């Protein structure tokens, strides 16, 4: 007696969910604060209007993800970055309209919270908030999970020097980029 398996059902229209990485994000942490705070921005554009979020934006042609995150920090807040790191974490979500899974490399920027924040037209307000407040304000679980990871790896402990990104020069070569891993 032979075993007969059921025929494999293939989709008729051959549509697959694509994976896309065209956006980078950055969480800005207040440097030298007693109580750790991060910067949230309220969206004013049609997409996610009035929702609170951290800095994020599209990666332009010829740009790396970390360069895009750094550029977006400048465009959206006008803040100067003191220390910059790969968060060693990616946000991910399903984008229904385009039928894609968006993968978003995340970065951490330490800034002087005494600097004036200069919002661009994409945002209507900003607030320096605690991690507890931030997790209550944002609409998505992926944002809350990112904040939990950043609190664990960048607030509760000193971040690994392997994740540092040097922004002094054009290459952005910190200790992490000077080593080749198998």
C-alpha positions as CSV (number, residue, x, y, z in Angstrom):
1,X,0.0,0.0,0.0
2,X,1.4,3.3,-1.0
3,X,0.8,6.6,0.8
4,X,-0.9,9.3,-1.3
5,X,-0.6,12.8,-0.3
6,X,-3.0,15.6,-1.1
7,X,-2.0,17.7,-4.1
8,X,-0.2,20.9,-3.2
9,X,-2.4,23.9,-3.8
10,X,-0.7,26.7,-5.6
11,X,-2.0,30.2,-5.7
12,X,-3.8,31.0,-9.0
13,X,-2.4,34.5,-9.5
14,X,1.1,33.7,-8.3
15,X,1.1,36.7,-6.0
16,X,3.7,36.6,-3.2
17,X,4.4,38.9,-0.3
18,X,7.6,40.8,-0.9
19,X,10.1,41.9,1.7
20,X,11.2,45.5,1.4
21,X,13.8,47.6,3.2
22,X,13.4,51.2,2.1
23,X,12.9,53.0,5.4
24,X,15.3,53.6,8.4
25,X,14.3,54.8,11.9
26,X,16.1,56.4,14.8
27,X,15.2,56.7,18.5
28,X,16.6,59.9,20.0
29,X,17.7,59.6,23.7
30,X,18.4,62.6,25.9
31,X,22.1,62.7,26.7
32,X,23.1,63.0,30.4
33,X,19.6,62.9,31.9
34,X,18.8,61.5,35.3
35,X,15.6,59.9,34.1
36,X,16.0,58.4,30.6
37,X,13.8,60.2,28.0
38,X,13.3,59.8,24.3
39,X,11.8,62.1,21.8
40,X,8.4,61.5,20.2
41,X,7.0,63.5,17.3
42,X,3.3,63.9,16.4
43,X,2.6,63.3,12.7
44,X,0.8,66.0,10.8
45,X,0.8,64.4,7.3
46,X,-2.1,62.3,6.1
47,X,-0.4,59.0,6.8
48,X,-0.7,58.3,10.6
49,X,-2.0,61.8,11.3
50,X,-1.9,62.8,15.0
51,X,-0.1,59.6,16.0
52,X,3.1,59.8,18.0
53,X,6.3,58.2,16.6
54,X,10.1,58.4,16.6
55,X,12.1,59.6,13.6
56,X,11.8,57.6,10.5
57,X,12.0,58.1,6.7
58,X,12.9,56.7,3.3
59,X,16.3,55.6,2.3
60,X,17.3,57.6,-0.8
61,X,19.2,56.2,-3.7
62,X,22.9,55.8,-3.0
63,X,22.3,56.2,0.8
64,X,22.9,53.6,3.5
65,X,20.3,53.0,6.2
66,X,22.4,54.7,8.8
67,X,22.9,57.8,6.6
68,X,19.2,58.0,6.0
69,X,18.4,57.8,9.7
70,X,21.0,60.6,10.4
71,X,19.6,62.8,7.6
72,X,16.0,62.2,8.8
73,X,17.1,63.3,12.4
74,X,18.4,66.6,10.9
75,X,15.3,67.1,8.7
76,X,12.7,66.2,11.2
77,X,14.2,67.7,14.4
78,X,17.2,69.9,13.6
79,X,19.1,68.3,16.5
80,X,22.8,67.6,16.4
81,X,23.7,64.0,17.3
82,X,26.4,63.5,19.9
83,X,26.7,59.6,19.7
84,X,25.2,57.3,17.1
85,X,24.7,53.5,17.2
86,X,23.1,50.7,15.3
87,X,20.3,49.5,17.5
88,X,21.1,46.0,16.4
89,X,17.3,45.7,15.9
90,X,14.8,45.9,13.0
91,X,11.2,47.0,13.2
92,X,9.0,45.0,10.9
93,X,5.4,45.3,9.8
94,X,3.0,44.2,7.1
95,X,2.0,47.0,4.7
96,X,-1.4,46.0,3.4
97,X,-1.7,48.5,0.4
98,X,1.5,47.3,-1.1
99,X,1.3,43.7,0.1
100,X,4.9,43.8,1.5
101,X,6.7,43.1,4.7
102,X,8.6,46.3,5.5
103,X,11.9,45.8,7.4
104,X,13.2,48.9,9.1
105,X,16.7,49.1,10.5
106,X,16.7,51.1,13.7
107,X,19.4,53.4,15.1
108,X,19.9,55.1,18.4
109,X,21.1,58.8,18.6
110,X,22.1,60.5,21.8
111,X,21.4,64.2,21.7
112,X,21.5,67.2,24.1
113,X,17.9,67.7,25.0
114,X,18.6,71.4,25.8
115,X,19.0,72.0,22.1
116,X,15.9,73.6,20.4
117,X,13.8,71.1,18.4
118,X,12.9,72.4,15.0
119,X,10.1,70.4,13.5
120,X,9.6,70.1,9.8
121,X,6.1,70.1,8.1
122,X,5.7,66.3,8.7
123,X,5.1,66.9,12.4
124,X,3.0,69.2,14.6
125,X,4.4,68.7,18.1
126,X,7.2,67.0,20.0
127,X,7.6,65.7,23.5
128,X,10.5,64.3,25.6
129,X,9.0,61.3,27.4
130,X,9.9,58.4,29.6
131,X,10.0,54.9,28.1
132,X,6.8,54.1,30.0
133,X,5.0,57.1,28.6
134,X,6.3,56.4,25.1
135,X,5.0,52.9,25.1
136,X,1.6,54.2,26.0
137,X,1.6,56.9,23.3
138,X,2.6,55.0,20.2
139,X,0.1,53.0,18.2
140,X,2.0,49.9,17.2
141,X,3.4,46.9,19.1
142,X,6.6,47.0,16.9
143,X,7.4,50.5,18.3
144,X,6.8,49.3,21.9
145,X,9.1,46.3,21.3
146,X,11.8,48.6,19.9
147,X,11.6,50.9,22.9
148,X,11.9,47.9,25.2
149,X,15.0,46.7,23.4
150,X,16.6,50.1,23.4
151,X,15.9,50.5,27.1
152,X,17.6,47.2,27.8
153,X,20.6,47.7,25.6
154,X,21.2,51.5,25.6
155,X,19.8,52.7,29.0
156,X,20.1,49.9,31.4
157,X,23.6,49.1,30.3
158,X,26.4,50.9,28.3
159,X,25.9,50.1,24.6
160,X,28.4,47.8,22.9
161,X,31.2,49.7,21.2
162,X,30.7,47.3,18.3
163,X,27.5,49.1,17.5
164,X,29.0,52.6,17.4
165,X,28.8,54.5,14.1
166,X,31.4,57.3,13.7
167,X,29.6,60.3,12.2
168,X,32.7,62.5,12.1
169,X,33.7,61.3,8.6
170,X,31.9,60.3,5.5
171,X,32.4,56.6,5.9
172,X,30.7,56.1,9.2
173,X,33.3,53.5,10.2
174,X,33.1,52.7,13.8
175,X,34.6,49.6,15.5
176,X,31.7,47.5,14.1
177,X,32.6,48.3,10.5
178,X,36.3,47.7,10.9
179,X,35.9,44.0,11.4
180,X,34.8,41.4,9.0
181,X,32.7,38.6,10.4
182,X,32.2,35.2,8.8
